[in-house]
Amino acid sequence: MSAIHEEFDVDRRPEDVWAYMIDPSHLPEWQLSAVATEQLDDRPFGLGSRVRVTRHMGRRDVPMTMECTQYEPQRSWTVRGIDGPVRGNFHGEITPLDDGRRTHVTMDLDFEGHGIGKVLLPLVIRPQVRKEMPRNEQLLKDKLEHTTA
């Protein structure tokens, strides 16, 4: 079981939701703590892709590298942190609804603490993320439902 589990429905076709969610450049548009992203390889995002995500944590901007470890096109993907004191593990799934006119989104997020991250995780990181996640979900839903394909 993940530390944070979210599920919601979006009034948008699954292929549109997929294309938006797996594009790392969109993270700062719907994740409040994401300041910037940079894909570290020059191919389409997929299995093995690495992305540097800079997040605002407390008073600092902290870069971290994420690697795609599972990729099932149009269905699910997993990214895991590979550096830094706090490493996120994210799994996303999309499921078609209403004959492909709508989409069910599932997001699971957990963390591993390394070094000082073991202290920061329960005191700072998890509370911040639990507070941010519902707002991120609403931003994502709004962005997907109110933009054109």
C-alpha beads as a LAMMPS data file, in Angstrom:
LAMMPS data file: protein, C-alpha beads

149 atoms
148 bonds

1 atom types
1 bond types

-500.0 500.0 xlo xhi
-500.0 500.0 ylo yhi
-500.0 500.0 zlo zhi

Masses

1 110.0

Atoms # bond

1 1 1 0.000 0.000 0.000
2 1 1 1.327 3.422 -0.896
3 1 1 1.594 6.337 1.506
4 1 1 -0.726 8.399 -0.690
5 1 1 -3.424 6.973 -2.948
6 1 1 -5.718 9.149 -5.080
7 1 1 -8.421 8.227 -7.593
8 1 1 -10.630 10.528 -9.643
9 1 1 -12.514 10.721 -12.921
10 1 1 -11.789 13.185 -15.722
11 1 1 -14.132 14.270 -18.501
12 1 1 -11.482 13.698 -21.153
13 1 1 -10.495 10.838 -23.476
14 1 1 -7.885 8.417 -22.060
15 1 1 -5.406 9.090 -24.878
16 1 1 -5.482 12.821 -24.064
17 1 1 -5.013 12.171 -20.333
18 1 1 -2.151 9.775 -21.083
19 1 1 -0.357 12.191 -23.408
20 1 1 -0.600 15.017 -20.883
21 1 1 0.344 13.087 -17.759
22 1 1 3.419 11.299 -19.122
23 1 1 4.898 14.467 -20.613
24 1 1 7.315 15.659 -17.901
25 1 1 7.181 19.246 -19.165
26 1 1 3.607 19.499 -17.831
27 1 1 4.489 18.704 -14.186
28 1 1 4.927 22.365 -13.131
29 1 1 1.461 23.113 -14.557
30 1 1 -0.338 20.810 -12.126
31 1 1 2.071 20.002 -9.281
32 1 1 2.412 22.934 -6.910
33 1 1 5.897 22.026 -5.654
34 1 1 7.338 21.346 -9.137
35 1 1 9.317 24.387 -10.264
36 1 1 10.971 22.961 -13.398
37 1 1 11.565 19.731 -15.303
38 1 1 14.214 18.604 -17.743
39 1 1 14.194 15.296 -19.578
40 1 1 17.759 13.993 -19.508
41 1 1 17.580 11.914 -22.673
42 1 1 16.591 12.926 -26.192
43 1 1 13.924 10.357 -26.961
44 1 1 10.209 10.168 -26.221
45 1 1 9.426 9.530 -22.558
46 1 1 9.279 5.798 -21.841
47 1 1 10.937 2.929 -20.029
48 1 1 14.374 3.999 -18.806
49 1 1 13.794 7.722 -19.359
50 1 1 15.305 10.024 -16.758
51 1 1 13.892 13.389 -15.766
52 1 1 15.309 16.029 -13.431
53 1 1 12.494 17.602 -11.431
54 1 1 13.230 20.691 -9.350
55 1 1 10.813 21.007 -6.423
56 1 1 10.287 23.829 -3.979
57 1 1 10.593 22.323 -0.496
58 1 1 10.453 24.638 2.469
59 1 1 12.645 27.575 1.471
60 1 1 14.757 25.729 -1.085
61 1 1 14.518 24.503 -4.658
62 1 1 15.738 20.914 -4.680
63 1 1 16.614 19.034 -7.908
64 1 1 15.989 15.298 -8.002
65 1 1 16.312 12.694 -10.724
66 1 1 13.455 10.338 -11.529
67 1 1 13.671 7.234 -13.736
68 1 1 10.797 5.499 -15.517
69 1 1 10.883 1.877 -14.340
70 1 1 7.574 0.617 -15.738
71 1 1 5.800 1.774 -18.884
72 1 1 2.684 0.246 -20.395
73 1 1 1.549 2.679 -23.136
74 1 1 -1.918 4.147 -22.712
75 1 1 -2.341 2.303 -19.397
76 1 1 0.267 2.775 -16.625
77 1 1 3.739 4.014 -15.718
78 1 1 6.032 4.117 -12.715
79 1 1 8.826 6.546 -11.915
80 1 1 11.190 6.340 -8.975
81 1 1 13.661 8.749 -7.475
82 1 1 17.279 7.713 -7.895
83 1 1 19.109 10.436 -5.977
84 1 1 18.727 12.836 -3.083
85 1 1 17.783 12.367 0.567
86 1 1 14.071 11.842 -0.231
87 1 1 13.191 9.672 -3.229
88 1 1 9.665 9.495 -4.525
89 1 1 8.072 6.422 -6.046
90 1 1 5.063 7.262 -8.227
91 1 1 2.728 4.906 -10.064
92 1 1 -0.044 6.182 -12.338
93 1 1 -2.814 4.330 -14.144
94 1 1 -5.525 5.440 -16.508
95 1 1 -8.672 3.454 -17.240
96 1 1 -11.200 4.301 -19.970
97 1 1 -14.777 5.034 -18.888
98 1 1 -17.991 5.485 -20.886
99 1 1 -16.660 3.879 -24.069
100 1 1 -13.516 6.016 -23.994
101 1 1 -15.209 9.391 -23.505
102 1 1 -13.952 9.774 -19.921
103 1 1 -11.005 8.522 -17.861
104 1 1 -10.437 7.148 -14.378
105 1 1 -7.036 8.190 -12.980
106 1 1 -5.247 6.380 -10.155
107 1 1 -2.113 7.821 -8.545
108 1 1 0.025 6.156 -5.868
109 1 1 2.951 7.913 -4.242
110 1 1 5.392 6.780 -1.592
111 1 1 8.841 7.837 -0.460
112 1 1 12.170 6.472 0.705
113 1 1 14.351 8.497 3.038
114 1 1 18.153 8.329 2.831
115 1 1 20.438 10.022 5.371
116 1 1 18.788 13.237 6.570
117 1 1 15.785 12.259 4.438
118 1 1 14.823 9.684 7.070
119 1 1 14.239 12.581 9.473
120 1 1 12.672 14.965 6.934
121 1 1 10.235 12.416 5.545
122 1 1 7.806 12.145 8.498
123 1 1 8.319 15.693 9.777
124 1 1 8.262 17.762 6.585
125 1 1 7.808 15.851 3.339
126 1 1 4.800 13.607 3.962
127 1 1 2.734 16.372 5.633
128 1 1 3.542 18.803 2.799
129 1 1 2.651 16.245 0.119
130 1 1 -0.582 15.161 1.850
131 1 1 -1.636 18.805 1.916
132 1 1 -0.588 19.443 -1.695
133 1 1 -1.912 16.261 -3.347
134 1 1 -5.658 17.137 -3.365
135 1 1 -4.848 20.564 -4.827
136 1 1 -2.613 18.942 -7.469
137 1 1 -5.404 16.543 -8.346
138 1 1 -7.843 19.425 -8.828
139 1 1 -5.318 21.373 -10.926
140 1 1 -4.761 18.317 -13.124
141 1 1 -8.475 17.694 -13.541
142 1 1 -9.152 21.370 -14.359
143 1 1 -6.239 21.520 -16.815
144 1 1 -7.388 18.374 -18.626
145 1 1 -11.076 19.269 -18.747
146 1 1 -10.608 22.878 -19.838
147 1 1 -8.013 22.622 -22.600
148 1 1 -8.448 21.464 -26.177
149 1 1 -6.918 18.251 -27.491

Bonds

1 1 1 2
2 1 2 3
3 1 3 4
4 1 4 5
5 1 5 6
6 1 6 7
7 1 7 8
8 1 8 9
9 1 9 10
10 1 10 11
11 1 11 12
12 1 12 13
13 1 13 14
14 1 14 15
15 1 15 16
16 1 16 17
17 1 17 18
18 1 18 19
19 1 19 20
20 1 20 21
21 1 21 22
22 1 22 23
23 1 23 24
24 1 24 25
25 1 25 26
26 1 26 27
27 1 27 28
28 1 28 29
29 1 29 30
30 1 30 31
31 1 31 32
32 1 32 33
33 1 33 34
34 1 34 35
35 1 35 36
36 1 36 37
37 1 37 38
38 1 38 39
39 1 39 40
40 1 40 41
41 1 41 42
42 1 42 43
43 1 43 44
44 1 44 45
45 1 45 46
46 1 46 47
47 1 47 48
48 1 48 49
49 1 49 50
50 1 50 51
51 1 51 52
52 1 52 53
53 1 53 54
54 1 54 55
55 1 55 56
56 1 56 57
57 1 57 58
58 1 58 59
59 1 59 60
60 1 60 61
61 1 61 62
62 1 62 63
63 1 63 64
64 1 64 65
65 1 65 66
66 1 66 67
67 1 67 68
68 1 68 69
69 1 69 70
70 1 70 71
71 1 71 72
72 1 72 73
73 1 73 74
74 1 74 75
75 1 75 76
76 1 76 77
77 1 77 78
78 1 78 79
79 1 79 80
80 1 80 81
81 1 81 82
82 1 82 83
83 1 83 84
84 1 84 85
85 1 85 86
86 1 86 87
87 1 87 88
88 1 88 89
89 1 89 90
90 1 90 91
91 1 91 92
92 1 92 93
93 1 93 94
94 1 94 95
95 1 95 96
96 1 96 97
97 1 97 98
98 1 98 99
99 1 99 100
100 1 100 101
101 1 101 102
102 1 102 103
103 1 103 104
104 1 104 105
105 1 105 106
106 1 106 107
107 1 107 108
108 1 108 109
109 1 109 110
110 1 110 111
111 1 111 112
112 1 112 113
113 1 113 114
114 1 114 115
115 1 115 116
116 1 116 117
117 1 117 118
118 1 118 119
119 1 119 120
120 1 120 121
121 1 121 122
122 1 122 123
123 1 123 124
124 1 124 125
125 1 125 126
126 1 126 127
127 1 127 128
128 1 128 129
129 1 129 130
130 1 130 131
131 1 131 132
132 1 132 133
133 1 133 134
134 1 134 135
135 1 135 136
136 1 136 137
137 1 137 138
138 1 138 139
139 1 139 140
140 1 140 141
141 1 141 142
142 1 142 143
143 1 143 144
144 1 144 145
145 1 145 146
146 1 146 147
147 1 147 148
148 1 148 149
